[in-house]
Amino acid sequence: MKTLKAAKQPAPKTTKFDEKLVASEVLSTIEAESHRPSAIVSILSGKYDQNTVLKMLLTLEKEGRVERDSKKAWIAKGGEKQHQKKEKEKAKSKGKQKEKEKDKEKDEE
């Protein structure tokens, strides 16, 4: 006699949610790299449905905290592009600092 296995139940989708919590999770997901809403849902392990994520992205865009990176992808303002600019600026300032130190050493000699 065969026994029936219990069907796996999908994780329940959250219908009522704390907007601040969703916003922080979405922002942390797209902070370093741009992602589409479907990818954000996958990264967050399906906690929220795609409509919830998209609504939050639109709200965050109005607040000026995220921007569209392409036609379908989103990134947090100050995300990857800003990070790359800051790294380049740091490298430049370190190079200038080293030059100044070398000049001081030459002047002291």
PDB file as gemmi writes it, atoms N, CA and C in Angstrom:
CRYST1    1.000    1.000    1.000  90.00  90.00  90.00 P 1                      
ATOM      1  N   MET A   1       0.838  -1.175   0.000  1.00  0.00           N  
ATOM      2  CA  MET A   1       0.000   0.000   0.000  1.00  0.00           C  
ATOM      3  C   MET A   1       0.887   1.243   0.000  1.00  0.00           C  
ATOM      4  N   LYS A   2       0.598   2.181  -0.903  1.00  0.00           N  
ATOM      5  CA  LYS A   2       1.385   3.406  -1.005  1.00  0.00           C  
ATOM      6  C   LYS A   2       0.833   4.460  -0.065  1.00  0.00           C  
ATOM      7  N   THR A   3       1.755   5.170   0.571  1.00  0.00           N  
ATOM      8  CA  THR A   3       1.318   6.284   1.414  1.00  0.00           C  
ATOM      9  C   THR A   3       1.544   7.580   0.662  1.00  0.00           C  
ATOM     10  N   LEU A   4       0.651   8.488   0.826  1.00  0.00           N  
ATOM     11  CA  LEU A   4       0.761   9.778   0.157  1.00  0.00           C  
ATOM     12  C   LEU A   4       1.639  10.702   0.971  1.00  0.00           C  
ATOM     13  N   LYS A   5       2.554  11.355   0.275  1.00  0.00           N  
ATOM     14  CA  LYS A   5       3.403  12.332   0.945  1.00  0.00           C  
ATOM     15  C   LYS A   5       2.661  13.657   1.008  1.00  0.00           C  
ATOM     16  N   ALA A   6       2.897  14.361   2.063  1.00  0.00           N  
ATOM     17  CA  ALA A   6       2.274  15.683   2.205  1.00  0.00           C  
ATOM     18  C   ALA A   6       2.889  16.619   1.177  1.00  0.00           C  
ATOM     19  N   ALA A   7       2.048  17.338   0.501  1.00  0.00           N  
ATOM     20  CA  ALA A   7       2.539  18.292  -0.501  1.00  0.00           C  
ATOM     21  C   ALA A   7       3.249  19.439   0.200  1.00  0.00           C  
ATOM     22  N   LYS A   8       4.345  19.868  -0.395  1.00  0.00           N  
ATOM     23  CA  LYS A   8       5.079  20.986   0.199  1.00  0.00           C  
ATOM     24  C   LYS A   8       4.287  22.260  -0.011  1.00  0.00           C  
ATOM     25  N   GLN A   9       4.092  22.961   1.056  1.00  0.00           N  
ATOM     26  CA  GLN A   9       3.365  24.226   1.007  1.00  0.00           C  
ATOM     27  C   GLN A   9       4.344  25.345   0.720  1.00  0.00           C  
ATOM     28  N   PRO A  10       4.028  26.229  -0.232  1.00  0.00           N  
ATOM     29  CA  PRO A  10       4.921  27.376  -0.459  1.00  0.00           C  
ATOM     30  C   PRO A  10       4.867  28.315   0.736  1.00  0.00           C  
ATOM     31  N   ALA A  11       5.953  29.034   0.918  1.00  0.00           N  
ATOM     32  CA  ALA A  11       6.010  29.986   2.026  1.00  0.00           C  
ATOM     33  C   ALA A  11       4.898  31.017   1.849  1.00  0.00           C  
ATOM     34  N   PRO A  12       4.175  31.337   2.921  1.00  0.00           N  
ATOM     35  CA  PRO A  12       3.091  32.315   2.787  1.00  0.00           C  
ATOM     36  C   PRO A  12       3.650  33.697   2.457  1.00  0.00           C  
ATOM     37  N   LYS A  13       3.003  34.349   1.524  1.00  0.00           N  
ATOM     38  CA  LYS A  13       3.406  35.702   1.150  1.00  0.00           C  
ATOM     39  C   LYS A  13       2.875  36.665   2.191  1.00  0.00           C  
ATOM     40  N   THR A  14       3.660  37.660   2.510  1.00  0.00           N  
ATOM     41  CA  THR A  14       3.241  38.661   3.476  1.00  0.00           C  
ATOM     42  C   THR A  14       2.342  39.670   2.776  1.00  0.00           C  
ATOM     43  N   THR A  15       1.143  39.841   3.292  1.00  0.00           N  
ATOM     44  CA  THR A  15       0.251  40.818   2.680  1.00  0.00           C  
ATOM     45  C   THR A  15       0.318  42.131   3.435  1.00  0.00           C  
ATOM     46  N   LYS A  16       0.333  42.060   4.745  1.00  0.00           N  
ATOM     47  CA  LYS A  16       0.525  43.259   5.551  1.00  0.00           C  
ATOM     48  C   LYS A  16       1.988  43.293   5.951  1.00  0.00           C  
ATOM     49  N   PHE A  17       2.635  44.428   5.741  1.00  0.00           N  
ATOM     50  CA  PHE A  17       4.058  44.490   6.008  1.00  0.00           C  
ATOM     51  C   PHE A  17       4.427  45.849   6.567  1.00  0.00           C  
ATOM     52  N   ASP A  18       5.554  45.870   7.215  1.00  0.00           N  
ATOM     53  CA  ASP A  18       6.110  47.100   7.740  1.00  0.00           C  
ATOM     54  C   ASP A  18       6.912  47.752   6.617  1.00  0.00           C  
ATOM     55  N   GLU A  19       6.477  48.925   6.167  1.00  0.00           N  
ATOM     56  CA  GLU A  19       7.116  49.578   5.027  1.00  0.00           C  
ATOM     57  C   GLU A  19       8.590  49.856   5.274  1.00  0.00           C  
ATOM     58  N   LYS A  20       8.945  50.228   6.490  1.00  0.00           N  
ATOM     59  CA  LYS A  20      10.350  50.517   6.789  1.00  0.00           C  
ATOM     60  C   LYS A  20      11.208  49.261   6.640  1.00  0.00           C  
ATOM     61  N   LEU A  21      10.664  48.132   7.071  1.00  0.00           N  
ATOM     62  CA  LEU A  21      11.391  46.868   6.972  1.00  0.00           C  
ATOM     63  C   LEU A  21      11.585  46.483   5.510  1.00  0.00           C  
ATOM     64  N   VAL A  22      10.518  46.575   4.725  1.00  0.00           N  
ATOM     65  CA  VAL A  22      10.619  46.243   3.307  1.00  0.00           C  
ATOM     66  C   VAL A  22      11.608  47.177   2.624  1.00  0.00           C  
ATOM     67  N   ALA A  23      11.506  48.474   2.918  1.00  0.00           N  
ATOM     68  CA  ALA A  23      12.403  49.453   2.303  1.00  0.00           C  
ATOM     69  C   ALA A  23      13.855  49.142   2.627  1.00  0.00           C  
ATOM     70  N   SER A  24      14.140  48.825   3.893  1.00  0.00           N  
ATOM     71  CA  SER A  24      15.532  48.548   4.264  1.00  0.00           C  
ATOM     72  C   SER A  24      16.045  47.272   3.602  1.00  0.00           C  
ATOM     73  N   GLU A  25      15.190  46.244   3.500  1.00  0.00           N  
ATOM     74  CA  GLU A  25      15.619  45.002   2.860  1.00  0.00           C  
ATOM     75  C   GLU A  25      15.845  45.207   1.363  1.00  0.00           C  
ATOM     76  N   VAL A  26      14.959  45.961   0.717  1.00  0.00           N  
ATOM     77  CA  VAL A  26      15.110  46.219  -0.714  1.00  0.00           C  
ATOM     78  C   VAL A  26      16.370  47.049  -0.961  1.00  0.00           C  
ATOM     79  N   LEU A  27      16.578  48.081  -0.155  1.00  0.00           N  
ATOM     80  CA  LEU A  27      17.771  48.925  -0.321  1.00  0.00           C  
ATOM     81  C   LEU A  27      19.052  48.131  -0.112  1.00  0.00           C  
ATOM     82  N   SER A  28      19.070  47.271   0.894  1.00  0.00           N  
ATOM     83  CA  SER A  28      20.287  46.490   1.135  1.00  0.00           C  
ATOM     84  C   SER A  28      20.559  45.523  -0.015  1.00  0.00           C  
ATOM     85  N   THR A  29      19.491  45.076  -0.678  1.00  0.00           N  
ATOM     86  CA  THR A  29      19.651  44.159  -1.804  1.00  0.00           C  
ATOM     87  C   THR A  29      20.256  44.850  -3.016  1.00  0.00           C  
ATOM     88  N   ILE A  30      19.869  46.107  -3.260  1.00  0.00           N  
ATOM     89  CA  ILE A  30      20.332  46.798  -4.468  1.00  0.00           C  
ATOM     90  C   ILE A  30      21.407  47.836  -4.179  1.00  0.00           C  
ATOM     91  N   GLU A  31      22.009  47.760  -3.010  1.00  0.00           N  
ATOM     92  CA  GLU A  31      23.027  48.745  -2.628  1.00  0.00           C  
ATOM     93  C   GLU A  31      24.287  48.632  -3.486  1.00  0.00           C  
ATOM     94  N   ALA A  32      24.754  47.425  -3.702  1.00  0.00           N  
ATOM     95  CA  ALA A  32      26.012  47.239  -4.427  1.00  0.00           C  
ATOM     96  C   ALA A  32      25.807  46.967  -5.911  1.00  0.00           C  
ATOM     97  N   GLU A  33      24.709  46.318  -6.270  1.00  0.00           N  
ATOM     98  CA  GLU A  33      24.455  45.953  -7.659  1.00  0.00           C  
ATOM     99  C   GLU A  33      23.013  46.258  -8.020  1.00  0.00           C  
ATOM    100  N   SER A  34      22.791  46.569  -9.281  1.00  0.00           N  
ATOM    101  CA  SER A  34      21.424  46.796  -9.723  1.00  0.00           C  
ATOM    102  C   SER A  34      20.733  45.457  -9.956  1.00  0.00           C  
ATOM    103  N   HIS A  35      19.447  45.412  -9.686  1.00  0.00           N  
ATOM    104  CA  HIS A  35      18.661  44.195  -9.874  1.00  0.00           C  
ATOM    105  C   HIS A  35      17.268  44.540 -10.357  1.00  0.00           C  
ATOM    106  N   ARG A  36      16.661  43.598 -11.057  1.00  0.00           N  
ATOM    107  CA  ARG A  36      15.266  43.711 -11.437  1.00  0.00           C  
ATOM    108  C   ARG A  36      14.405  43.312 -10.247  1.00  0.00           C  
ATOM    109  N   PRO A  37      13.143  43.763 -10.229  1.00  0.00           N  
ATOM    110  CA  PRO A  37      12.266  43.383  -9.109  1.00  0.00           C  
ATOM    111  C   PRO A  37      12.148  41.875  -8.912  1.00  0.00           C  
ATOM    112  N   SER A  38      12.109  41.102  -9.993  1.00  0.00           N  
ATOM    113  CA  SER A  38      12.004  39.642  -9.845  1.00  0.00           C  
ATOM    114  C   SER A  38      13.237  39.066  -9.152  1.00  0.00           C  
ATOM    115  N   ALA A  39      14.402  39.621  -9.443  1.00  0.00           N  
ATOM    116  CA  ALA A  39      15.626  39.160  -8.788  1.00  0.00           C  
ATOM    117  C   ALA A  39      15.624  39.540  -7.305  1.00  0.00           C  
ATOM    118  N   ILE A  40      15.102  40.719  -7.005  1.00  0.00           N  
ATOM    119  CA  ILE A  40      15.017  41.159  -5.605  1.00  0.00           C  
ATOM    120  C   ILE A  40      14.133  40.200  -4.820  1.00  0.00           C  
ATOM    121  N   VAL A  41      13.007  39.790  -5.416  1.00  0.00           N  
ATOM    122  CA  VAL A  41      12.108  38.830  -4.766  1.00  0.00           C  
ATOM    123  C   VAL A  41      12.852  37.528  -4.492  1.00  0.00           C  
ATOM    124  N   SER A  42      13.619  37.058  -5.460  1.00  0.00           N  
ATOM    125  CA  SER A  42      14.380  35.814  -5.284  1.00  0.00           C  
ATOM    126  C   SER A  42      15.432  35.952  -4.190  1.00  0.00           C  
ATOM    127  N   ILE A  43      16.145  37.074  -4.199  1.00  0.00           N  
ATOM    128  CA  ILE A  43      17.195  37.298  -3.201  1.00  0.00           C  
ATOM    129  C   ILE A  43      16.602  37.345  -1.799  1.00  0.00           C  
ATOM    130  N   LEU A  44      15.419  37.921  -1.671  1.00  0.00           N  
ATOM    131  CA  LEU A  44      14.764  38.011  -0.363  1.00  0.00           C  
ATOM    132  C   LEU A  44      13.989  36.741  -0.024  1.00  0.00           C  
ATOM    133  N   SER A  45      14.252  35.677  -0.748  1.00  0.00           N  
ATOM    134  CA  SER A  45      13.664  34.355  -0.510  1.00  0.00           C  
ATOM    135  C   SER A  45      12.140  34.369  -0.569  1.00  0.00           C  
ATOM    136  N   GLY A  46      11.590  35.194  -1.436  1.00  0.00           N  
ATOM    137  CA  GLY A  46      10.145  35.205  -1.625  1.00  0.00           C  
ATOM    138  C   GLY A  46       9.348  35.753  -0.464  1.00  0.00           C  
ATOM    139  N   LYS A  47       9.980  36.540   0.413  1.00  0.00           N  
ATOM    140  CA  LYS A  47       9.242  37.124   1.545  1.00  0.00           C  
ATOM    141  C   LYS A  47       8.099  37.996   1.063  1.00  0.00           C  
ATOM    142  N   TYR A  48       8.345  38.713  -0.011  1.00  0.00           N  
ATOM    143  CA  TYR A  48       7.367  39.648  -0.554  1.00  0.00           C  
ATOM    144  C   TYR A  48       7.121  39.292  -2.009  1.00  0.00           C  
ATOM    145  N   ASP A  49       5.935  39.624  -2.501  1.00  0.00           N  
ATOM    146  CA  ASP A  49       5.683  39.362  -3.907  1.00  0.00           C  
ATOM    147  C   ASP A  49       6.246  40.500  -4.761  1.00  0.00           C  
ATOM    148  N   GLN A  50       6.266  40.278  -6.053  1.00  0.00           N  
ATOM    149  CA  GLN A  50       6.902  41.232  -6.959  1.00  0.00           C  
ATOM    150  C   GLN A  50       6.179  42.574  -6.955  1.00  0.00           C  
ATOM    151  N   ASN A  51       4.845  42.557  -6.792  1.00  0.00           N  
ATOM    152  CA  ASN A  51       4.099  43.819  -6.754  1.00  0.00           C  
ATOM    153  C   ASN A  51       4.499  44.667  -5.549  1.00  0.00           C  
ATOM    154  N   THR A  52       4.691  44.034  -4.410  1.00  0.00           N  
ATOM    155  CA  THR A  52       5.107  44.746  -3.205  1.00  0.00           C  
ATOM    156  C   THR A  52       6.478  45.378  -3.404  1.00  0.00           C  
ATOM    157  N   VAL A  53       7.393  44.612  -3.980  1.00  0.00           N  
ATOM    158  CA  VAL A  53       8.749  45.117  -4.215  1.00  0.00           C  
ATOM    159  C   VAL A  53       8.715  46.282  -5.199  1.00  0.00           C  
ATOM    160  N   LEU A  54       7.925  46.157  -6.254  1.00  0.00           N  
ATOM    161  CA  LEU A  54       7.847  47.222  -7.251  1.00  0.00           C  
ATOM    162  C   LEU A  54       7.241  48.489  -6.658  1.00  0.00           C  
ATOM    163  N   LYS A  55       6.197  48.337  -5.847  1.00  0.00           N  
ATOM    164  CA  LYS A  55       5.605  49.505  -5.184  1.00  0.00           C  
ATOM    165  C   LYS A  55       6.629  50.190  -4.284  1.00  0.00           C  
ATOM    166  N   MET A  56       7.409  49.399  -3.569  1.00  0.00           N  
ATOM    167  CA  MET A  56       8.410  49.966  -2.682  1.00  0.00           C  
ATOM    168  C   MET A  56       9.496  50.677  -3.483  1.00  0.00           C  
ATOM    169  N   LEU A  57       9.903  50.102  -4.617  1.00  0.00           N  
ATOM    170  CA  LEU A  57      10.906  50.745  -5.468  1.00  0.00           C  
ATOM    171  C   LEU A  57      10.400  52.085  -5.995  1.00  0.00           C  
ATOM    172  N   LEU A  58       9.135  52.135  -6.387  1.00  0.00           N  
ATOM    173  CA  LEU A  58       8.565  53.391  -6.877  1.00  0.00           C  
ATOM    174  C   LEU A  58       8.495  54.433  -5.766  1.00  0.00           C  
ATOM    175  N   THR A  59       8.131  53.997  -4.563  1.00  0.00           N  
ATOM    176  CA  THR A  59       8.093  54.910  -3.413  1.00  0.00           C  
ATOM    177  C   THR A  59       9.490  55.437  -3.108  1.00  0.00           C  
ATOM    178  N   LEU A  60      10.470  54.548  -3.104  1.00  0.00           N  
ATOM    179  CA  LEU A  60      11.851  54.941  -2.819  1.00  0.00           C  
ATOM    180  C   LEU A  60      12.402  55.858  -3.914  1.00  0.00           C  
ATOM    181  N   GLU A  61      11.942  55.667  -5.150  1.00  0.00           N  
ATOM    182  CA  GLU A  61      12.372  56.548  -6.234  1.00  0.00           C  
ATOM    183  C   GLU A  61      11.835  57.963  -6.021  1.00  0.00           C  
ATOM    184  N   LYS A  62      10.583  58.061  -5.572  1.00  0.00           N  
ATOM    185  CA  LYS A  62      10.000  59.377  -5.284  1.00  0.00           C  
ATOM    186  C   LYS A  62      10.751  60.075  -4.160  1.00  0.00           C  
ATOM    187  N   GLU A  63      11.226  59.295  -3.198  1.00  0.00           N  
ATOM    188  CA  GLU A  63      11.988  59.842  -2.069  1.00  0.00           C  
ATOM    189  C   GLU A  63      13.432  60.156  -2.464  1.00  0.00           C  
ATOM    190  N   GLY A  64      13.847  59.723  -3.647  1.00  0.00           N  
ATOM    191  CA  GLY A  64      15.207  59.992  -4.108  1.00  0.00           C  
ATOM    192  C   GLY A  64      16.241  59.038  -3.550  1.00  0.00           C  
ATOM    193  N   ARG A  65      15.828  57.869  -3.112  1.00  0.00           N  
ATOM    194  CA  ARG A  65      16.771  56.921  -2.516  1.00  0.00           C  
ATOM    195  C   ARG A  65      17.231  55.843  -3.485  1.00  0.00           C  
ATOM    196  N   VAL A  66      16.463  55.624  -4.579  1.00  0.00           N  
ATOM    197  CA  VAL A  66      16.864  54.665  -5.607  1.00  0.00           C  
ATOM    198  C   VAL A  66      16.677  55.308  -6.974  1.00  0.00           C  
ATOM    199  N   GLU A  67      17.298  54.700  -7.972  1.00  0.00           N  
ATOM    200  CA  GLU A  67      17.137  55.174  -9.340  1.00  0.00           C  
ATOM    201  C   GLU A  67      17.175  53.984 -10.274  1.00  0.00           C  
ATOM    202  N   ARG A  68      16.627  54.179 -11.462  1.00  0.00           N  
ATOM    203  CA  ARG A  68      16.680  53.116 -12.464  1.00  0.00           C  
ATOM    204  C   ARG A  68      18.075  53.087 -13.064  1.00  0.00           C  
ATOM    205  N   ASP A  69      18.652  51.925 -13.074  1.00  0.00           N  
ATOM    206  CA  ASP A  69      19.976  51.744 -13.647  1.00  0.00           C  
ATOM    207  C   ASP A  69      19.858  51.449 -15.135  1.00  0.00           C  
ATOM    208  N   SER A  70      18.774  50.799 -15.506  1.00  0.00           N  
ATOM    209  CA  SER A  70      18.464  50.527 -16.903  1.00  0.00           C  
ATOM    210  C   SER A  70      16.944  50.551 -17.015  1.00  0.00           C  
ATOM    211  N   LYS A  71      16.435  50.060 -18.133  1.00  0.00           N  
ATOM    212  CA  LYS A  71      14.994  50.108 -18.341  1.00  0.00           C  
ATOM    213  C   LYS A  71      14.242  49.291 -17.278  1.00  0.00           C  
ATOM    214  N   LYS A  72      14.833  48.188 -16.830  1.00  0.00           N  
ATOM    215  CA  LYS A  72      14.139  47.303 -15.901  1.00  0.00           C  
ATOM    216  C   LYS A  72      14.830  47.122 -14.551  1.00  0.00           C  
ATOM    217  N   ALA A  73      16.065  47.576 -14.425  1.00  0.00           N  
ATOM    218  CA  ALA A  73      16.832  47.337 -13.201  1.00  0.00           C  
ATOM    219  C   ALA A  73      16.899  48.597 -12.342  1.00  0.00           C  
ATOM    220  N   TRP A  74      17.053  48.402 -11.045  1.00  0.00           N  
ATOM    221  CA  TRP A  74      17.103  49.484 -10.067  1.00  0.00           C  
ATOM    222  C   TRP A  74      18.382  49.372  -9.261  1.00  0.00           C  
ATOM    223  N   ILE A  75      18.865  50.515  -8.776  1.00  0.00           N  
ATOM    224  CA  ILE A  75      20.038  50.535  -7.895  1.00  0.00           C  
ATOM    225  C   ILE A  75      19.831  51.648  -6.873  1.00  0.00           C  
ATOM    226  N   ALA A  76      20.366  51.444  -5.691  1.00  0.00           N  
ATOM    227  CA  ALA A  76      20.274  52.465  -4.646  1.00  0.00           C  
ATOM    228  C   ALA A  76      21.167  53.635  -5.032  1.00  0.00           C  
ATOM    229  N   LYS A  77      20.694  54.846  -4.765  1.00  0.00           N  
ATOM    230  CA  LYS A  77      21.546  56.007  -5.034  1.00  0.00           C  
ATOM    231  C   LYS A  77      22.733  55.901  -4.109  1.00  0.00           C  
ATOM    232  N   GLY A  78      23.893  56.189  -4.641  1.00  0.00           N  
ATOM    233  CA  GLY A  78      25.106  55.982  -3.864  1.00  0.00           C  
ATOM    234  C   GLY A  78      25.509  54.522  -3.925  1.00  0.00           C  
ATOM    235  N   GLY A  79      24.997  53.799  -4.899  1.00  0.00           N  
ATOM    236  CA  GLY A  79      25.286  52.381  -5.037  1.00  0.00           C  
ATOM    237  C   GLY A  79      26.600  52.133  -5.734  1.00  0.00           C  
ATOM    238  N   GLU A  80      26.609  51.211  -6.653  1.00  0.00           N  
ATOM    239  CA  GLU A  80      27.843  50.743  -7.300  1.00  0.00           C  
ATOM    240  C   GLU A  80      28.583  51.869  -8.013  1.00  0.00           C  
ATOM    241  N   LYS A  81      27.874  52.678  -8.784  1.00  0.00           N  
ATOM    242  CA  LYS A  81      28.534  53.741  -9.536  1.00  0.00           C  
ATOM    243  C   LYS A  81      29.192  54.743  -8.600  1.00  0.00           C  
ATOM    244  N   GLN A  82      28.469  55.164  -7.572  1.00  0.00           N  
ATOM    245  CA  GLN A  82      29.028  56.101  -6.604  1.00  0.00           C  
ATOM    246  C   GLN A  82      30.206  55.475  -5.882  1.00  0.00           C  
ATOM    247  N   HIS A  83      30.095  54.196  -5.579  1.00  0.00           N  
ATOM    248  CA  HIS A  83      31.176  53.491  -4.886  1.00  0.00           C  
ATOM    249  C   HIS A  83      32.444  53.493  -5.745  1.00  0.00           C  
ATOM    250  N   GLN A  84      32.287  53.243  -7.046  1.00  0.00           N  
ATOM    251  CA  GLN A  84      33.444  53.239  -7.942  1.00  0.00           C  
ATOM    252  C   GLN A  84      34.076  54.620  -8.014  1.00  0.00           C  
ATOM    253  N   LYS A  85      33.259  55.671  -8.076  1.00  0.00           N  
ATOM    254  CA  LYS A  85      33.785  57.038  -8.109  1.00  0.00           C  
ATOM    255  C   LYS A  85      34.573  57.344  -6.841  1.00  0.00           C  
ATOM    256  N   LYS A  86      34.023  56.952  -5.694  1.00  0.00           N  
ATOM    257  CA  LYS A  86      34.702  57.204  -4.420  1.00  0.00           C  
ATOM    258  C   LYS A  86      36.035  56.472  -4.355  1.00  0.00           C  
ATOM    259  N   GLU A  87      36.065  55.236  -4.852  1.00  0.00           N  
ATOM    260  CA  GLU A  87      37.314  54.468  -4.840  1.00  0.00           C  
ATOM    261  C   GLU A  87      38.375  55.145  -5.710  1.00  0.00           C  
ATOM    262  N   LYS A  88      37.957  55.656  -6.871  1.00  0.00           N  
ATOM    263  CA  LYS A  88      38.900  56.353  -7.748  1.00  0.00           C  
ATOM    264  C   LYS A  88      39.425  57.614  -7.072  1.00  0.00           C  
ATOM    265  N   GLU A  89      38.533  58.353  -6.410  1.00  0.00           N  
ATOM    266  CA  GLU A  89      38.944  59.569  -5.711  1.00  0.00           C  
ATOM    267  C   GLU A  89      39.920  59.246  -4.582  1.00  0.00           C  
ATOM    268  N   LYS A  90      39.653  58.179  -3.857  1.00  0.00           N  
ATOM    269  CA  LYS A  90      40.554  57.772  -2.779  1.00  0.00           C  
ATOM    270  C   LYS A  90      41.932  57.426  -3.337  1.00  0.00           C  
ATOM    271  N   ALA A  91      41.947  56.695  -4.445  1.00  0.00           N  
ATOM    272  CA  ALA A  91      43.216  56.303  -5.049  1.00  0.00           C  
ATOM    273  C   ALA A  91      43.997  57.535  -5.492  1.00  0.00           C  
ATOM    274  N   LYS A  92      43.297  58.506  -6.076  1.00  0.00           N  
ATOM    275  CA  LYS A  92      43.960  59.738  -6.505  1.00  0.00           C  
ATOM    276  C   LYS A  92      44.537  60.490  -5.315  1.00  0.00           C  
ATOM    277  N   SER A  93      43.751  60.620  -4.244  1.00  0.00           N  
ATOM    278  CA  SER A  93      44.226  61.364  -3.077  1.00  0.00           C  
ATOM    279  C   SER A  93      45.401  60.653  -2.406  1.00  0.00           C  
ATOM    280  N   LYS A  94      45.395  59.330  -2.398  1.00  0.00           N  
ATOM    281  CA  LYS A  94      46.527  58.583  -1.835  1.00  0.00           C  
ATOM    282  C   LYS A  94      47.780  58.807  -2.671  1.00  0.00           C  
ATOM    283  N   GLY A  95      47.599  58.844  -4.001  1.00  0.00           N  
ATOM    284  CA  GLY A  95      48.732  59.091  -4.881  1.00  0.00           C  
ATOM    285  C   GLY A  95      49.324  60.469  -4.652  1.00  0.00           C  
ATOM    286  N   LYS A  96      48.471  61.463  -4.488  1.00  0.00           N  
ATOM    287  CA  LYS A  96      48.928  62.834  -4.228  1.00  0.00           C  
ATOM    288  C   LYS A  96      49.623  62.914  -2.880  1.00  0.00           C  
ATOM    289  N   GLN A  97      49.073  62.190  -1.896  1.00  0.00           N  
ATOM    290  CA  GLN A  97      49.656  62.203  -0.560  1.00  0.00           C  
ATOM    291  C   GLN A  97      51.068  61.607  -0.584  1.00  0.00           C  
ATOM    292  N   LYS A  98      51.238  60.532  -1.336  1.00  0.00           N  
ATOM    293  CA  LYS A  98      52.562  59.905  -1.438  1.00  0.00           C  
ATOM    294  C   LYS A  98      53.558  60.834  -2.112  1.00  0.00           C  
ATOM    295  N   GLU A  99      53.082  61.560  -3.135  1.00  0.00           N  
ATOM    296  CA  GLU A  99      53.958  62.516  -3.822  1.00  0.00           C  
ATOM    297  C   GLU A  99      54.414  63.611  -2.868  1.00  0.00           C  
ATOM    298  N   LYS A 100      53.501  64.103  -2.038  1.00  0.00           N  
ATOM    299  CA  LYS A 100      53.842  65.154  -1.074  1.00  0.00           C  
ATOM    300  C   LYS A 100      54.871  64.647  -0.072  1.00  0.00           C  
ATOM    301  N   GLU A 101      54.699  63.397   0.384  1.00  0.00           N  
ATOM    302  CA  GLU A 101      55.638  62.820   1.340  1.00  0.00           C  
ATOM    303  C   GLU A 101      57.027  62.678   0.718  1.00  0.00           C  
ATOM    304  N   LYS A 102      57.077  62.272  -0.547  1.00  0.00           N  
ATOM    305  CA  LYS A 102      58.365  62.141  -1.232  1.00  0.00           C  
ATOM    306  C   LYS A 102      59.027  63.504  -1.386  1.00  0.00           C  
ATOM    307  N   ASP A 103      58.226  64.531  -1.723  1.00  0.00           N  
ATOM    308  CA  ASP A 103      58.769  65.874  -1.847  1.00  0.00           C  
ATOM    309  C   ASP A 103      59.341  66.379  -0.517  1.00  0.00           C  
ATOM    310  N   LYS A 104      58.629  66.094   0.575  1.00  0.00           N  
ATOM    311  CA  LYS A 104      59.105  66.507   1.898  1.00  0.00           C  
ATOM    312  C   LYS A 104      60.421  65.814   2.233  1.00  0.00           C  
ATOM    313  N   GLU A 105      60.521  64.538   1.913  1.00  0.00           N  
ATOM    314  CA  GLU A 105      61.749  63.780   2.186  1.00  0.00           C  
ATOM    315  C   GLU A 105      62.917  64.353   1.389  1.00  0.00           C  
ATOM    316  N   LYS A 106      62.667  64.744   0.141  1.00  0.00           N  
ATOM    317  CA  LYS A 106      63.711  65.315  -0.684  1.00  0.00           C  
ATOM    318  C   LYS A 106      64.144  66.661  -0.141  1.00  0.00           C  
ATOM    319  N   ASP A 107      63.182  67.469   0.340  1.00  0.00           N  
ATOM    320  CA  ASP A 107      63.484  68.795   0.899  1.00  0.00           C  
ATOM    321  C   ASP A 107      64.304  68.664   2.171  1.00  0.00           C  
ATOM    322  N   GLU A 108      64.032  67.652   2.975  1.00  0.00           N  
ATOM    323  CA  GLU A 108      64.747  67.445   4.235  1.00  0.00           C  
ATOM    324  C   GLU A 108      66.175  67.005   3.982  1.00  0.00           C  
ATOM    325  N   GLU A 109      66.434  66.334   2.881  1.00  0.00           N  
ATOM    326  CA  GLU A 109      67.789  65.835   2.581  1.00  0.00           C  
ATOM    327  C   GLU A 109      68.626  66.936   2.103  1.00  0.00           C  
TER     328      GLU A 109                                                      
END                                                                             
